[in-house]
Amino acid sequence: MRGFAGDQITDKVKIIPEEKYPFKIVGDRAVHKKNIRYELEEAKRSKKIEYVLTIANLKKQKGRYFDIIKLKTDSKIQPDIRIRVYGNIFDRPPGAKKKP
């Protein structure tokens, strides 16, 4: 995630189980939780289930950060999925307009 301090910075990640190896996400947590907020939604696409993970930046000043979102699944093949989140927040250059 990257952007200017004070802007609303968000990203979305789609998690789509393979038809051959289906799974459900049964739990989630962030390791540090200081600089991000996230929301996990389940969506149906025809008869298949997919997940949308929306991540929002909370850091208000210039700097970098790192966090991990851990998703626990009911799969024996891959019981957890780790989403790494890197943030790089910059000071706004003089004259640059703020995003609405």
CNS distance restraints for C-alpha pairs under 8 A (distance, minus, plus):
assign (resid   1 and name CA) (resid   9 and name CA) 7.09 0.50 0.50
assign (resid   1 and name CA) (resid  10 and name CA) 7.29 0.50 0.50
assign (resid   1 and name CA) (resid  11 and name CA) 7.10 0.50 0.50
assign (resid   1 and name CA) (resid  57 and name CA) 7.52 0.50 0.50
assign (resid   1 and name CA) (resid  85 and name CA) 7.22 0.50 0.50
assign (resid   1 and name CA) (resid  86 and name CA) 5.91 0.50 0.50
assign (resid   1 and name CA) (resid  87 and name CA) 4.60 0.50 0.50
assign (resid   1 and name CA) (resid  88 and name CA) 6.24 0.50 0.50
assign (resid   1 and name CA) (resid  89 and name CA) 7.99 0.50 0.50
assign (resid   2 and name CA) (resid   9 and name CA) 7.22 0.50 0.50
assign (resid   2 and name CA) (resid  87 and name CA) 5.70 0.50 0.50
assign (resid   2 and name CA) (resid  88 and name CA) 4.74 0.50 0.50
assign (resid   2 and name CA) (resid  89 and name CA) 5.53 0.50 0.50
assign (resid   2 and name CA) (resid  90 and name CA) 7.70 0.50 0.50
assign (resid   3 and name CA) (resid   7 and name CA) 6.99 0.50 0.50
assign (resid   3 and name CA) (resid   9 and name CA) 6.52 0.50 0.50
assign (resid   3 and name CA) (resid  88 and name CA) 6.86 0.50 0.50
assign (resid   3 and name CA) (resid  89 and name CA) 5.27 0.50 0.50
assign (resid   3 and name CA) (resid  90 and name CA) 6.12 0.50 0.50
assign (resid   4 and name CA) (resid  62 and name CA) 7.71 0.50 0.50
assign (resid   4 and name CA) (resid  89 and name CA) 5.47 0.50 0.50
assign (resid   4 and name CA) (resid  90 and name CA) 4.72 0.50 0.50
assign (resid   4 and name CA) (resid  91 and name CA) 5.65 0.50 0.50
assign (resid   4 and name CA) (resid  92 and name CA) 5.45 0.50 0.50
assign (resid   5 and name CA) (resid  59 and name CA) 7.48 0.50 0.50
assign (resid   5 and name CA) (resid  60 and name CA) 5.44 0.50 0.50
assign (resid   5 and name CA) (resid  61 and name CA) 5.31 0.50 0.50
assign (resid   5 and name CA) (resid  62 and name CA) 5.98 0.50 0.50
assign (resid   5 and name CA) (resid  89 and name CA) 5.80 0.50 0.50
assign (resid   5 and name CA) (resid  90 and name CA) 5.85 0.50 0.50
assign (resid   5 and name CA) (resid  91 and name CA) 5.71 0.50 0.50
assign (resid   5 and name CA) (resid  92 and name CA) 6.68 0.50 0.50
assign (resid   6 and name CA) (resid  60 and name CA) 5.81 0.50 0.50
assign (resid   6 and name CA) (resid  61 and name CA) 7.52 0.50 0.50
assign (resid   6 and name CA) (resid  98 and name CA) 7.89 0.50 0.50
assign (resid   7 and name CA) (resid  98 and name CA) 6.63 0.50 0.50
assign (resid   7 and name CA) (resid  99 and name CA) 6.02 0.50 0.50
assign (resid   7 and name CA) (resid 100 and name CA) 7.90 0.50 0.50
assign (resid   8 and name CA) (resid  56 and name CA) 7.65 0.50 0.50
assign (resid   8 and name CA) (resid  57 and name CA) 7.18 0.50 0.50
assign (resid   8 and name CA) (resid  99 and name CA) 7.55 0.50 0.50
assign (resid   9 and name CA) (resid  56 and name CA) 5.90 0.50 0.50
assign (resid   9 and name CA) (resid  57 and name CA) 5.47 0.50 0.50
assign (resid  10 and name CA) (resid  54 and name CA) 7.01 0.50 0.50
assign (resid  10 and name CA) (resid  55 and name CA) 5.51 0.50 0.50
assign (resid  10 and name CA) (resid  56 and name CA) 4.36 0.50 0.50
assign (resid  10 and name CA) (resid  57 and name CA) 6.26 0.50 0.50
assign (resid  11 and name CA) (resid  54 and name CA) 5.83 0.50 0.50
assign (resid  11 and name CA) (resid  55 and name CA) 5.30 0.50 0.50
assign (resid  11 and name CA) (resid  56 and name CA) 6.66 0.50 0.50
assign (resid  12 and name CA) (resid  52 and name CA) 6.67 0.50 0.50
assign (resid  12 and name CA) (resid  53 and name CA) 5.56 0.50 0.50
assign (resid  12 and name CA) (resid  54 and name CA) 4.45 0.50 0.50
assign (resid  12 and name CA) (resid  55 and name CA) 6.22 0.50 0.50
assign (resid  13 and name CA) (resid  52 and name CA) 5.74 0.50 0.50
assign (resid  13 and name CA) (resid  53 and name CA) 5.06 0.50 0.50
assign (resid  13 and name CA) (resid  54 and name CA) 6.50 0.50 0.50
assign (resid  14 and name CA) (resid  50 and name CA) 7.12 0.50 0.50
assign (resid  14 and name CA) (resid  51 and name CA) 5.74 0.50 0.50
assign (resid  14 and name CA) (resid  52 and name CA) 4.66 0.50 0.50
assign (resid  14 and name CA) (resid  53 and name CA) 6.34 0.50 0.50
assign (resid  15 and name CA) (resid  50 and name CA) 5.84 0.50 0.50
assign (resid  15 and name CA) (resid  51 and name CA) 4.98 0.50 0.50
assign (resid  15 and name CA) (resid  52 and name CA) 6.28 0.50 0.50
assign (resid  15 and name CA) (resid  53 and name CA) 7.64 0.50 0.50
assign (resid  16 and name CA) (resid  49 and name CA) 7.27 0.50 0.50
assign (resid  16 and name CA) (resid  50 and name CA) 4.70 0.50 0.50
assign (resid  16 and name CA) (resid  51 and name CA) 6.43 0.50 0.50
assign (resid  17 and name CA) (resid  21 and name CA) 6.69 0.50 0.50
assign (resid  17 and name CA) (resid  22 and name CA) 5.30 0.50 0.50
assign (resid  17 and name CA) (resid  23 and name CA) 6.24 0.50 0.50
assign (resid  17 and name CA) (resid  49 and name CA) 7.55 0.50 0.50
assign (resid  17 and name CA) (resid  50 and name CA) 6.67 0.50 0.50
assign (resid  18 and name CA) (resid  22 and name CA) 5.74 0.50 0.50
assign (resid  22 and name CA) (resid  75 and name CA) 7.61 0.50 0.50
assign (resid  23 and name CA) (resid  73 and name CA) 6.37 0.50 0.50
assign (resid  23 and name CA) (resid  74 and name CA) 5.85 0.50 0.50
assign (resid  23 and name CA) (resid  75 and name CA) 5.42 0.50 0.50
assign (resid  24 and name CA) (resid  73 and name CA) 5.53 0.50 0.50
assign (resid  24 and name CA) (resid  74 and name CA) 5.73 0.50 0.50
assign (resid  24 and name CA) (resid  75 and name CA) 7.46 0.50 0.50
assign (resid  25 and name CA) (resid  71 and name CA) 6.49 0.50 0.50
assign (resid  25 and name CA) (resid  72 and name CA) 5.73 0.50 0.50
assign (resid  25 and name CA) (resid  73 and name CA) 4.35 0.50 0.50
assign (resid  25 and name CA) (resid  74 and name CA) 6.60 0.50 0.50
assign (resid  26 and name CA) (resid  71 and name CA) 7.62 0.50 0.50
assign (resid  26 and name CA) (resid  72 and name CA) 5.63 0.50 0.50
assign (resid  26 and name CA) (resid  73 and name CA) 5.36 0.50 0.50
assign (resid  26 and name CA) (resid  74 and name CA) 6.59 0.50 0.50
assign (resid  27 and name CA) (resid  71 and name CA) 5.82 0.50 0.50
assign (resid  27 and name CA) (resid  72 and name CA) 4.82 0.50 0.50
assign (resid  27 and name CA) (resid  73 and name CA) 6.99 0.50 0.50
assign (resid  28 and name CA) (resid  69 and name CA) 7.10 0.50 0.50
assign (resid  28 and name CA) (resid  70 and name CA) 5.57 0.50 0.50
assign (resid  28 and name CA) (resid  71 and name CA) 4.46 0.50 0.50
assign (resid  28 and name CA) (resid  72 and name CA) 5.93 0.50 0.50
assign (resid  29 and name CA) (resid  69 and name CA) 5.74 0.50 0.50
assign (resid  29 and name CA) (resid  70 and name CA) 5.41 0.50 0.50
assign (resid  29 and name CA) (resid  71 and name CA) 6.77 0.50 0.50
assign (resid  30 and name CA) (resid  67 and name CA) 7.07 0.50 0.50
assign (resid  30 and name CA) (resid  68 and name CA) 5.75 0.50 0.50
assign (resid  30 and name CA) (resid  69 and name CA) 4.31 0.50 0.50
assign (resid  30 and name CA) (resid  70 and name CA) 6.12 0.50 0.50
assign (resid  31 and name CA) (resid  67 and name CA) 6.25 0.50 0.50
assign (resid  31 and name CA) (resid  68 and name CA) 5.58 0.50 0.50
assign (resid  31 and name CA) (resid  69 and name CA) 6.41 0.50 0.50
assign (resid  31 and name CA) (resid  70 and name CA) 7.55 0.50 0.50
assign (resid  32 and name CA) (resid  67 and name CA) 6.02 0.50 0.50
assign (resid  32 and name CA) (resid  68 and name CA) 7.53 0.50 0.50
assign (resid  33 and name CA) (resid  37 and name CA) 6.87 0.50 0.50
assign (resid  33 and name CA) (resid  67 and name CA) 7.41 0.50 0.50
assign (resid  34 and name CA) (resid  58 and name CA) 7.58 0.50 0.50
assign (resid  35 and name CA) (resid  57 and name CA) 6.08 0.50 0.50
assign (resid  35 and name CA) (resid  58 and name CA) 4.78 0.50 0.50
assign (resid  35 and name CA) (resid  59 and name CA) 5.12 0.50 0.50
assign (resid  35 and name CA) (resid  65 and name CA) 7.29 0.50 0.50
assign (resid  36 and name CA) (resid  55 and name CA) 6.70 0.50 0.50
assign (resid  36 and name CA) (resid  56 and name CA) 5.57 0.50 0.50
assign (resid  36 and name CA) (resid  57 and name CA) 4.79 0.50 0.50
assign (resid  36 and name CA) (resid  58 and name CA) 5.15 0.50 0.50
assign (resid  36 and name CA) (resid  59 and name CA) 7.44 0.50 0.50
assign (resid  36 and name CA) (resid  67 and name CA) 7.94 0.50 0.50
assign (resid  37 and name CA) (resid  55 and name CA) 5.86 0.50 0.50
assign (resid  37 and name CA) (resid  56 and name CA) 5.18 0.50 0.50
assign (resid  37 and name CA) (resid  57 and name CA) 6.62 0.50 0.50
assign (resid  37 and name CA) (resid  58 and name CA) 6.85 0.50 0.50
assign (resid  38 and name CA) (resid  53 and name CA) 6.88 0.50 0.50
assign (resid  38 and name CA) (resid  54 and name CA) 5.47 0.50 0.50
assign (resid  38 and name CA) (resid  55 and name CA) 4.37 0.50 0.50
assign (resid  38 and name CA) (resid  56 and name CA) 6.09 0.50 0.50
assign (resid  39 and name CA) (resid  53 and name CA) 5.76 0.50 0.50
assign (resid  39 and name CA) (resid  54 and name CA) 5.27 0.50 0.50
assign (resid  39 and name CA) (resid  55 and name CA) 6.69 0.50 0.50
assign (resid  40 and name CA) (resid  51 and name CA) 6.82 0.50 0.50
assign (resid  40 and name CA) (resid  52 and name CA) 5.82 0.50 0.50
assign (resid  40 and name CA) (resid  53 and name CA) 4.55 0.50 0.50
assign (resid  40 and name CA) (resid  54 and name CA) 6.50 0.50 0.50
assign (resid  41 and name CA) (resid  51 and name CA) 5.61 0.50 0.50
assign (resid  41 and name CA) (resid  52 and name CA) 5.22 0.50 0.50
assign (resid  41 and name CA) (resid  53 and name CA) 6.45 0.50 0.50
assign (resid  42 and name CA) (resid  49 and name CA) 6.87 0.50 0.50
assign (resid  42 and name CA) (resid  50 and name CA) 6.02 0.50 0.50
assign (resid  42 and name CA) (resid  51 and name CA) 4.59 0.50 0.50
assign (resid  42 and name CA) (resid  52 and name CA) 6.48 0.50 0.50
assign (resid  43 and name CA) (resid  49 and name CA) 5.86 0.50 0.50
assign (resid  43 and name CA) (resid  50 and name CA) 5.36 0.50 0.50
assign (resid  43 and name CA) (resid  51 and name CA) 5.80 0.50 0.50
assign (resid  43 and name CA) (resid  52 and name CA) 7.24 0.50 0.50
assign (resid  44 and name CA) (resid  48 and name CA) 5.75 0.50 0.50
assign (resid  44 and name CA) (resid  49 and name CA) 4.63 0.50 0.50
assign (resid  44 and name CA) (resid  50 and name CA) 6.15 0.50 0.50
assign (resid  45 and name CA) (resid  49 and name CA) 6.03 0.50 0.50
assign (resid  45 and name CA) (resid  50 and name CA) 6.89 0.50 0.50
assign (resid  57 and name CA) (resid  87 and name CA) 7.73 0.50 0.50
assign (resid  59 and name CA) (resid  89 and name CA) 7.62 0.50 0.50
assign (resid  61 and name CA) (resid  89 and name CA) 7.01 0.50 0.50
assign (resid  61 and name CA) (resid  90 and name CA) 7.71 0.50 0.50
assign (resid  61 and name CA) (resid  91 and name CA) 7.47 0.50 0.50
assign (resid  62 and name CA) (resid  88 and name CA) 7.72 0.50 0.50
assign (resid  62 and name CA) (resid  89 and name CA) 4.90 0.50 0.50
assign (resid  62 and name CA) (resid  90 and name CA) 4.87 0.50 0.50
assign (resid  62 and name CA) (resid  91 and name CA) 5.58 0.50 0.50
assign (resid  63 and name CA) (resid  87 and name CA) 7.94 0.50 0.50
assign (resid  63 and name CA) (resid  88 and name CA) 5.98 0.50 0.50
assign (resid  63 and name CA) (resid  89 and name CA) 5.22 0.50 0.50
assign (resid  63 and name CA) (resid  90 and name CA) 6.70 0.50 0.50
assign (resid  64 and name CA) (resid  86 and name CA) 7.50 0.50 0.50
assign (resid  64 and name CA) (resid  87 and name CA) 5.31 0.50 0.50
assign (resid  64 and name CA) (resid  88 and name CA) 4.50 0.50 0.50
assign (resid  64 and name CA) (resid  89 and name CA) 6.18 0.50 0.50
assign (resid  65 and name CA) (resid  86 and name CA) 5.90 0.50 0.50
assign (resid  65 and name CA) (resid  87 and name CA) 4.99 0.50 0.50
assign (resid  65 and name CA) (resid  88 and name CA) 6.73 0.50 0.50
assign (resid  66 and name CA) (resid  84 and name CA) 7.37 0.50 0.50
assign (resid  66 and name CA) (resid  85 and name CA) 5.63 0.50 0.50
assign (resid  66 and name CA) (resid  86 and name CA) 4.63 0.50 0.50
assign (resid  66 and name CA) (resid  87 and name CA) 6.22 0.50 0.50
assign (resid  67 and name CA) (resid  84 and name CA) 6.06 0.50 0.50
assign (resid  67 and name CA) (resid  85 and name CA) 5.12 0.50 0.50
assign (resid  67 and name CA) (resid  86 and name CA) 6.66 0.50 0.50
assign (resid  68 and name CA) (resid  82 and name CA) 6.38 0.50 0.50
assign (resid  68 and name CA) (resid  83 and name CA) 5.57 0.50 0.50
assign (resid  68 and name CA) (resid  84 and name CA) 4.59 0.50 0.50
assign (resid  68 and name CA) (resid  85 and name CA) 5.86 0.50 0.50
assign (resid  69 and name CA) (resid  82 and name CA) 5.74 0.50 0.50
assign (resid  69 and name CA) (resid  83 and name CA) 5.04 0.50 0.50
assign (resid  69 and name CA) (resid  84 and name CA) 6.50 0.50 0.50
assign (resid  69 and name CA) (resid  85 and name CA) 7.57 0.50 0.50
assign (resid  70 and name CA) (resid  80 and name CA) 6.69 0.50 0.50
assign (resid  70 and name CA) (resid  81 and name CA) 5.87 0.50 0.50
assign (resid  70 and name CA) (resid  82 and name CA) 4.70 0.50 0.50
assign (resid  70 and name CA) (resid  83 and name CA) 6.44 0.50 0.50
assign (resid  71 and name CA) (resid  80 and name CA) 5.45 0.50 0.50
assign (resid  71 and name CA) (resid  81 and name CA) 5.03 0.50 0.50
assign (resid  71 and name CA) (resid  82 and name CA) 6.28 0.50 0.50
assign (resid  71 and name CA) (resid  83 and name CA) 7.93 0.50 0.50
assign (resid  72 and name CA) (resid  79 and name CA) 5.96 0.50 0.50
assign (resid  72 and name CA) (resid  80 and name CA) 4.47 0.50 0.50
assign (resid  72 and name CA) (resid  81 and name CA) 6.55 0.50 0.50
assign (resid  73 and name CA) (resid  78 and name CA) 7.26 0.50 0.50
assign (resid  73 and name CA) (resid  79 and name CA) 4.94 0.50 0.50
assign (resid  73 and name CA) (resid  80 and name CA) 5.50 0.50 0.50
assign (resid  73 and name CA) (resid  81 and name CA) 7.51 0.50 0.50
assign (resid  74 and name CA) (resid  79 and name CA) 6.10 0.50 0.50
assign (resid  75 and name CA) (resid  79 and name CA) 5.03 0.50 0.50
assign (resid  92 and name CA) (resid  96 and name CA) 6.43 0.50 0.50
